[in-house]
């Protein structure tokens, strides 16, 4: 029996993620100068990636 096309991992290996992880969002906000010291990393605003 063969694998269904949606279960094959070869299609998703090189794909670009559209969602950033929390630490990536904090890093991006720091680079933009929008991060305030002492701020909680919970409930961050939505951020667009680099591209």
C-alpha positions as CSV (number, residue, x, y, z in Angstrom):
1,X,0.0,0.0,0.0
2,X,1.3,3.5,-0.8
3,X,1.2,6.7,1.2
4,X,-1.4,9.3,0.6
5,X,0.1,12.4,-1.1
6,X,-0.8,14.6,1.9
7,X,1.4,12.5,4.2
8,X,4.6,12.6,2.2
9,X,7.1,14.9,3.8
10,X,9.1,15.7,0.7
11,X,6.6,18.5,-0.2
12,X,6.9,20.3,3.1
13,X,10.7,20.1,3.6
14,X,11.5,23.3,1.6
15,X,8.3,25.1,2.2
16,X,8.3,28.6,3.7
17,X,6.6,29.0,7.0
18,X,4.1,31.9,7.3
19,X,3.8,31.7,11.1
20,X,6.6,32.9,13.4
21,X,7.4,31.3,16.7
22,X,7.3,33.4,19.9
23,X,11.1,33.8,20.1
24,X,11.2,34.8,16.5
25,X,8.6,37.5,17.0
26,X,10.4,38.9,20.0
27,X,13.7,39.0,18.0
28,X,11.9,40.8,15.1
29,X,10.3,43.3,17.4
30,X,13.7,44.0,19.0
31,X,15.3,44.6,15.6
32,X,12.5,47.0,14.7
33,X,12.9,48.8,18.0
34,X,9.3,48.0,19.0
35,X,10.2,45.9,22.0
36,X,10.1,47.4,25.5
37,X,12.3,46.0,28.3
38,X,10.3,44.1,30.9
39,X,7.4,43.3,28.6
40,X,5.7,40.0,28.8
41,X,6.3,37.7,25.7
42,X,2.7,36.5,26.1
43,X,0.1,38.2,23.9
44,X,2.5,39.7,21.4
45,X,1.1,41.8,18.4
46,X,1.0,40.1,15.0
47,X,4.1,40.7,13.0
48,X,4.9,40.3,9.3
49,X,8.0,38.3,8.4
50,X,10.9,39.6,6.3
51,X,9.4,38.8,3.0
